[in-house]
Amino acid sequence: MMKREFDSTSLAQAADFLLSDYLRLSPNEEVLLTADLCTDMTAVLAVAQAARVHGAKVCILTIPQLPYQGKLADPHLTEAVSAGLKSCDVWVDFTFPYISGSAAHAEALSQGRMRSVNILDLGADGLIRLFGDLDFDRLFSVQTRLDSFIAAAEGKRCRVVNDQGTDVTFVLGKPKAGKLRRQSVPGTTSPPGSTVMIPDPASVKGKVVVNAVFHEWYARLDEPLTIDVDGPIRSVAGGGSHRKVFEAALRRASAGGLGSIIHFSHGFHPRARFTGKSFNEDIRVRGSDAIGFGTPWWEEGGGENHPDAVCIEHSVYVDEVLVIDHGVLIVPDELSEADEILARS
């Protein structure tokens, strides 16, 4: 018999931590778990059991797997999904492609009641690695400092490179809000262990070489894919059979052409592992960069419908100062030290 990567005790512990600590679940709250027909139901049932232990009311809503995520999922979502999102206190989404970013999600957020987290394709083993036996206060010490460091660099020029040929520059735009240690207020979050870098899309120039893509599904690439960018995306090369699928995803997510790059990121979760099976975990591996493509959400036709790709072991310069060296934080000193302590924990 093949050995499982997790045990039931570890999974129960991670599910309990997710709900009781991270999402601040209270007795009698309404909990909605959304899954699709390809979801790892072991993880879903563990979270459902944890919710019941804490005295919450639980509903598991399973739908066919969506062909696309976000706004592109709108035609495929039923009224039951929309009603469920508007009627819950806590929502944990296991669908992939995902519901977040859809009209149903936006409408639920406007009610000011729901707090949620995107677990997506983590599965049981990924849930354990990201939410299991880990010093979350130490993790969030790095998360908060790194989010603040990137926010303070707004307007500065960045350069991202790696040994596979990535070499791209951009000006940092207005930052996204940093992650909260606990999701105790209405809103949607994603697992910690990654900070987002928002570029001015028109300033992005160069090329990125990626090792995995999320277009209609998530796939590790046998042949790296190269994207040339000069403001808009100019061309896509390599990627084997995934290139055409990726190009189609770019066009769907753009008002015209291939769109542009709308985010970079830096992963630093010490337990995350690059398996090529979970997009949500792979982008949190130390030195992984989740690169988002399409049209920015503030422009016509934009939204949470963009394809993503994963660039590994990047180095990042801010105003020509090397901040991340092959995935390892080295500047500023106090953040580098905190990151090293976290990596050894």
C-alpha positions in Angstrom: 0.0 0.0 0.0 1.3 3.5 -0.9 2.1 5.6 2.1 -0.2 8.7 2.5 1.5 12.1 2.9 -0.6 12.9 5.9 -2.3 11.2 8.9 -5.8 11.8 10.2 -4.5 13.4 13.4 -2.5 16.0 11.6 -5.3 16.7 9.2 -7.8 17.2 12.1 -5.3 19.6 13.8 -4.9 21.7 10.6 -8.6 21.9 10.0 -9.2 22.9 13.6 -6.6 25.6 13.4 -8.0 26.9 10.1 -11.4 27.4 11.6 -10.9 28.2 15.3 -7.7 30.3 15.1 -7.4 31.7 11.5 -11.1 32.3 10.8 -12.2 32.8 14.5 -15.2 30.5 14.2 -17.8 30.9 16.9 -20.5 28.4 18.0 -23.8 28.5 16.0 -22.2 30.3 13.1 -23.2 29.2 9.6 -20.3 27.6 7.7 -20.4 26.9 4.0 -17.9 24.6 2.3 -17.9 24.7 -1.5 -16.3 21.8 -3.4 -16.4 20.5 -7.0 -16.5 16.9 -8.3 -12.7 16.8 -8.5 -12.1 18.2 -5.0 -10.1 16.1 -2.4 -13.1 15.5 -0.2 -10.9 14.2 2.6 -9.9 17.8 3.3 -13.5 19.0 3.0 -14.8 16.5 5.5 -12.0 17.2 7.9 -13.0 20.9 7.9 -16.7 20.0 8.2 -16.0 17.8 11.2 -13.9 20.6 12.9 -16.8 23.0 12.4 -19.2 20.6 14.0 -16.9 20.1 17.0 -16.9 23.9 17.5 -20.7 23.9 17.5 -21.2 25.6 14.1 -23.8 24.7 11.5 -22.3 23.2 8.4 -23.4 22.9 4.8 -21.3 21.2 2.0 -22.2 22.4 -1.4 -20.7 20.4 -4.3 -20.9 21.5 -7.9 -19.5 20.3 -11.2 -15.9 21.5 -11.8 -16.0 25.0 -13.2 -14.4 25.5 -16.7 -13.0 28.9 -15.7 -12.6 30.9 -12.5 -13.8 34.3 -11.2 -16.1 36.3 -13.4 -15.8 33.8 -16.2 -17.5 31.3 -13.9 -20.7 33.4 -13.7 -22.7 31.6 -16.5 -21.9 28.3 -14.7 -23.0 29.1 -11.2 -26.5 28.4 -9.9 -28.7 30.6 -7.8 -28.2 28.1 -5.0 -24.5 29.0 -4.9 -25.3 32.7 -4.8 -27.8 32.1 -2.0 -25.4 30.0 0.0 -22.6 32.6 -0.1 -25.0 35.4 1.0 -26.3 33.3 3.9 -23.1 32.2 5.6 -20.8 33.6 8.2 -17.8 31.6 7.2 -17.0 30.3 3.7 -14.2 27.9 2.8 -13.8 27.5 -1.0 -12.3 24.2 -2.2 -13.3 24.7 -5.9 -10.6 24.9 -8.6 -11.1 26.7 -10.9 -12.5 28.9 -8.2 -15.7 30.8 -7.3 -13.9 33.8 -5.8 -14.1 36.8 -8.1 -17.5 35.8 -9.5 -20.6 38.0 -9.3 -22.0 35.7 -6.6 -18.8 36.3 -4.5 -19.0 40.1 -5.0 -22.7 40.2 -4.1 -22.0 38.1 -0.9 -19.1 40.5 0.1 -21.4 43.5 -0.3 -23.6 42.1 2.5 -20.8 42.7 5.0 -21.3 39.4 6.7 -19.1 36.6 5.2 -15.5 36.0 6.0 -13.8 33.5 3.8 -10.6 31.8 2.7 -9.6 30.3 -0.6 -8.3 26.8 0.1 -8.8 25.8 -3.6 -6.7 22.9 -4.7 -4.6 22.4 -1.5 -5.9 19.0 -0.7 -5.4 17.2 2.6 -1.6 17.2 2.5 -1.4 20.9 1.4 -3.8 21.9 4.1 -1.5 20.2 6.7 1.6 21.8 5.4 0.2 25.4 5.2 -2.0 25.3 8.4 -0.6 22.5 10.5 2.0 22.4 13.2 3.6 25.8 12.6 4.3 29.0 14.6 1.8 31.2 12.9 2.8 34.3 14.9 6.4 33.9 13.6 5.0 33.4 10.0 3.0 36.5 10.2 5.9 38.5 11.6 7.5 37.9 8.2 4.3 38.3 6.3 3.5 41.7 7.9 7.1 43.0 7.6 7.4 41.9 4.0 3.9 43.3 3.0 5.0 46.7 4.6 8.3 46.6 2.9 6.7 46.2 -0.5 4.0 48.8 0.2 6.8 51.4 1.2 8.5 50.7 -2.2 5.6 52.0 -4.2 6.9 53.9 -7.2 10.3 52.2 -7.1 11.7 50.2 -10.0 11.9 46.4 -9.6 13.8 43.8 -11.5 13.0 40.1 -11.3 15.4 37.5 -12.7 16.1 33.8 -12.4 18.6 31.3 -13.8 16.1 30.0 -16.4 16.1 33.3 -18.3 13.5 35.5 -16.5 14.6 39.1 -16.7 11.8 41.7 -16.3 11.6 45.2 -14.9 8.6 47.2 -13.7 7.6 50.1 -11.5 5.7 49.1 -8.3 2.2 50.4 -8.3 -0.3 50.9 -5.4 0.0 47.9 -3.1 -2.8 45.5 -2.1 -3.8 45.4 1.6 -1.6 43.2 3.6 -2.9 39.9 5.1 -4.4 39.8 8.5 -3.1 37.4 11.2 -6.7 36.3 11.8 -9.6 36.7 9.4 -12.0 38.1 12.1 -13.7 40.7 9.9 -15.8 40.2 6.7 -13.8 39.7 3.5 -11.9 37.1 1.6 -8.3 36.1 2.1 -5.9 33.4 0.8 -3.4 31.4 2.8 -0.4 33.2 4.3 3.1 32.7 3.1 3.1 34.9 0.0 3.3 38.6 -0.6 1.9 40.3 -3.7 3.8 42.9 -5.8 1.5 45.0 -8.0 3.3 46.6 -11.0 2.2 49.5 -13.2 1.2 47.2 -16.1 2.5 49.7 -18.7 5.9 49.7 -17.1 6.5 45.9 -17.4 9.3 45.1 -19.8 11.4 42.0 -20.5 10.6 38.3 -20.4 9.4 35.8 -17.8 10.1 32.1 -18.0 7.6 29.9 -16.1 7.6 26.3 -15.0 3.8 25.8 -14.4 0.6 27.5 -15.6 -3.0 27.8 -14.5 -5.0 28.4 -17.6 -8.1 26.2 -17.6 -6.4 23.8 -15.2 -3.1 23.7 -13.4 -0.2 21.9 -15.0 3.6 21.6 -14.4 5.4 22.2 -17.7 7.8 19.7 -19.3 9.0 22.6 -21.4 9.3 26.1 -19.9 7.1 28.8 -21.3 8.5 32.2 -22.2 6.4 35.4 -22.2 7.8 38.6 -23.8 6.4 41.8 -22.4 6.7 45.4 -23.4 3.8 47.0 -21.6 1.3 44.6 -23.2 2.3 41.0 -23.6 3.9 40.7 -27.1 4.4 37.0 -27.6 4.4 33.6 -26.0 6.8 30.8 -26.8 7.6 27.3 -25.7 5.4 25.5 -23.2 4.7 22.5 -25.4 1.0 21.7 -25.9 0.1 24.1 -23.1 1.1 27.2 -25.1 -2.1 27.4 -27.2 -4.3 26.8 -24.1 -2.5 29.5 -22.2 -2.8 32.0 -25.1 -6.5 31.3 -25.3 -6.8 32.0 -21.5 -4.9 35.3 -22.0 -7.3 36.4 -24.7 -10.3 35.5 -22.6 -9.0 37.5 -19.6 -8.2 40.6 -21.7 -10.2 43.3 -23.4 -8.0 42.8 -26.4 -4.8 41.1 -27.5 -2.9 39.1 -24.8 -3.3 41.6 -22.0 -0.6 42.4 -19.6 1.1 41.3 -16.3 -1.0 42.4 -13.4 0.9 40.9 -10.4 4.1 39.3 -9.2 4.5 37.7 -5.8 7.1 36.2 -3.5 6.5 32.9 -1.7 8.1 32.2 1.7 6.1 29.6 3.5 8.6 27.2 5.2 6.5 24.1 4.8 5.2 24.6 1.3 6.4 22.1 -1.3 6.5 22.4 -5.1 4.7 19.3 -6.2 3.2 20.5 -9.5 -0.2 19.4 -8.2 -1.4 22.4 -6.3 -1.3 25.9 -7.6 -2.2 27.3 -4.2 0.7 25.6 -2.5 3.3 25.9 -5.3 3.1 29.7 -5.3 4.0 29.8 -1.6 7.2 27.8 -1.9 10.2 29.8 -0.9 11.2 31.8 -4.0 8.2 30.9 -6.1 6.6 33.8 -8.0 3.0 33.7 -8.9 2.7 35.9 -12.0 -0.8 37.0 -13.0 -1.8 37.9 -16.6 -4.7 39.6 -18.2 -6.5 42.9 -17.8 -6.2 44.7 -14.4 -9.4 44.6 -12.4 -9.7 48.4 -12.4 -9.9 48.5 -16.2 -13.0 47.5 -18.4 -13.1 43.8 -18.9 -10.8 43.1 -16.0 -11.4 41.1 -12.8 -10.6 37.9 -11.0 -10.6 35.9 -14.2 -6.9 36.0 -15.1 -4.6 33.0 -15.8 -1.5 32.6 -13.7 2.0 31.1 -14.0 4.7 30.1 -11.6 8.3 31.2 -11.9 10.7 29.5 -9.5 13.7 30.6 -7.4 13.7 34.2 -8.5 15.9 37.1 -7.4 14.4 40.5 -6.9 16.0 43.9 -7.0 14.4 47.1 -5.7 16.1 50.3 -7.1 19.1 48.1 -8.0 19.4 46.7 -4.4 19.3 42.9 -4.3 16.4 42.1 -1.9 15.8 38.4 -2.6 18.6 36.2 -3.8 17.5 32.9 -5.5 14.4 32.9 -3.3 16.1 33.9 -0.1 15.3 37.3 1.6 18.6 39.1 2.3 17.4 42.8 2.7 16.6 44.4 5.0 18.6 42.7 7.8 15.8 42.4 10.3 13.5 40.8 7.7 16.2 38.5 6.5 16.9 37.3 10.0 13.2 36.7 10.7 12.8 34.8 7.4 15.8 32.6 8.3 14.4 31.8 11.7 11.1 31.0 10.1 12.7 28.7 7.6 14.4 26.7 10.4 11.2 26.4 12.5 
